Amino acid sequence: MPKIKPKFIIFDLDGTLADTIVDIGSSVNFVLSQFDLPIHKISDYKHMVGDGFRVLVERVLPQDKSNDDRLFDEIFKLSMRRYEEHVLDETKPFPGMIETLEYLYRKGLKLAVLSNKPDRLSKKIIESLFASVDFVAIWGDNKDRARKPDPSAALELCRIAKANPKQSLFVGDSAVDMQTAKAAGIAAVGALYGYRSREELELAGADYLISSPQELLSIFESG
């Protein structure tokens, strides 16, 4: 793909802006252990996040428990509560991310966050870790918005930012993010430093791949 000169960049959160996986996995594992259910390796959570917290709970439950609605609701409620209490214990920005965002902001680019993480937790993380950056919007999972890969939220963010999708980028680390970008007509940037594989990102249609936050700048036109 040729270099571009975007005016607006939308970022995924988990595995893209911040490394959140330890707090997510530890919180859910704690609740599973209270019910004597099998826990998962923290690294396994990298392949289970990305589609929202309810889907994550569906994925962590043993198959023979998956149709137990009462158990599901209890695990979901307690996991959410536990995670809210520990959402910033180990979570931190990926190396170089704060500096990259600050540089983009100084250059006049508009920035936004679009995550399938619950909305209030998305805002809490971004406002705590990236306080020096002024985002157009920080959007997480909200009952009034369709979750990724539905492109409607991404397109609404473009409207709010007064940016043409063709002059925008969507940066994420999963197939869900790449699919969202493609459906919205936005160039898709796959974050190889995140939680998913190069193969997944390429198969989902990534236009660019970056190995670090700083590499995002390498796909821009100079000037």
N, C-alpha and C positions, 0 to 999 in steps of 0.2 A: 504494500500500500504506500502511496506517496505521503510525504509529510503534509500536515494540515495546520490551519491557524484557527483553532476553536475559540468561541466566545463564552461557552458554558460547559461545565463538566459536572456530571452526576456521579457520585461515588456510592458503592455498596459500603456496608459497615463491617460486619464480621468477616475476617480474612482479607479485607481490603484496606480499610483505614486502621483498624485496631485488631490486635491478637486477643480475642475474647474466649478462646476455646477452653482454657483451664477453668475459668469461673463457670462457664456453662456446664461442662462435663462434671465438675466436682459437685455442683448444686444438684443436678439430676441424679447422679450416683448416690448422693447422700439420701435422697428420698427413696430411691429404689431399695437401698439397703435397709431402710426402716420397714419395708414390706417383705423383707427376705427374698427380694427379686434379684436376678443376676445384674451385676453392674458391668460397665463397658470401659475399655481402655480409653483414656483421654484422646488418644490419636484417632480412635474410631469415630469420635464425635465430629471430626472434620468432614466426614462423609455423610453425616446425618443432619447437619444444620443447613439453613439456607431457604427453607420453605415455610418458615414460621414455627412458633413454639408448639402449637398443637400437633403439627406433623412430626416434630422432633419426638414428642412423647409417644406418638404412634410407633415410631421406629425403635424406640428403646425398649418397649414392652415385649416380653416373650410372645410368640405367636399364639400360644394357648390362652393368653390373657387378653388378646387384642379385641375381643368382642365383649369384654366385661366393661360396660359403660360406666358403672359406678366406680370401679377401680380406676379407669382412665381419668374420670373427672377428679378423683382425689389426688392421683399422681400429678396431674396437670396443675391443679390448684396449689399443692404443696411445693412443687418444683418451681413454679412462678414465684411464690413467696420466698423460697430459699434463695433463688437467683437474685431477686430484687435486693435482698439483704447483703449479697456478696458480689454484686455486679462489677465492682471496681477493686476487688481484692488483688487480682493478678493481671487484670486487663491493662494493656498499654498500647500506645501507638506503635506501628511498625517502624523500625529504624529509618529515619529520613523523612517520614511522612509529614510531621509538623513543618519542617523546613520547606518541603515541597509545596504544601498548601499555602504557607505564608508567601512564598515566591509567586505562586499563581495569583493569589489575591492582590499582591502589590502590582502585578502586571495588568490588573484590571479585569481578570477573568471572573465570571460569576460561578459560584460553586454551590452544590446542594448534596444532600444525603438522602438515599432511598433504600430502605432496609425492610426485610420481612420480620425483623425483631419487633416486639411490642413497642408501640410509639413512645410511651413515656420512658422506657429504658433506653431507646435509641437517643432520645434527647438528653437523658442524664449522662450517658457516656460521652457524647459529642461535646456537650457543654462543659464537662469536667476535663476532658483530655485535650480539646482543641479550642480553648477559650480565646486564643489569639486570632482565630479565623472567623470572619463574618459570613455565614452561609445564608443563601437566599431562603432556604428551607431545610429543615431536618425532619424527614418523614419516615416513620416506622409503620408497622402493621396497625391499621385502624379500621374499624368496622365500616366506615364510610368510604374506604378506598379499596380497590381490588389489589391483591398482592401480586408481586412479580411472579411469573413472567408476563402478566397482563401489562400492556404498554401504556395504559391510560394515565397512570400516575406520573410516569416519565414525561409523557407529552404535556400534562398539566404543569409540570415543573418548567418545561421549556416555555410554556405560555407565560408563566409568572416571571421568568427571567427575561422575557422578551427576546428569546433566542430561537432561531430556526433549528430544528433537529439536525439538519445537514451541517450546521456550524457548531455542533455539540459532540461531546464524548460521554460514554458511559463506561466507568471503570469498575470491574468486579472480578471475583475469583471463581465463579461457578458458571455452569451451563445456564442456570436460571437467569443470571445477569446478562450473559451474552444473548440469550433468547429475547430478553426484555428489550435490549438495545436494538436488535435486528427488527423486532416487531414495530418499534417506534421510529425506525429509519435513522437511528443514531449510530455513529461509529462505535464499535465495541472493542474495549481494551481489556485483555485478560491479564490478571495479576498472578504471575507464576509463583510469587513469594507467598501466596495465600494457601488455602486449604485443599484445592483440587488440582488435578493433573493437567499438564500441557495437552494431552490427548483430549480430555473432556472439553477444554476451552476451544481447541481447534475444531472439534467435531460440532460444537455449538455455534461456530461461525465467527470466532474472534477475528477482528480486522488487524489488531496489533497485539503483541505480547510483550510484557515488561517483567523483568526479574527483580526490580526494586522500585520503590516509589519515585526515586530520582530519575529512573529511566523514562518516566512519563514525559519528561521534558524533551527527550531525544526524538519524539515523533512530531514535534512542533516545527513549523517553518520558522526560520530566524527572522528577526525584525519585528 
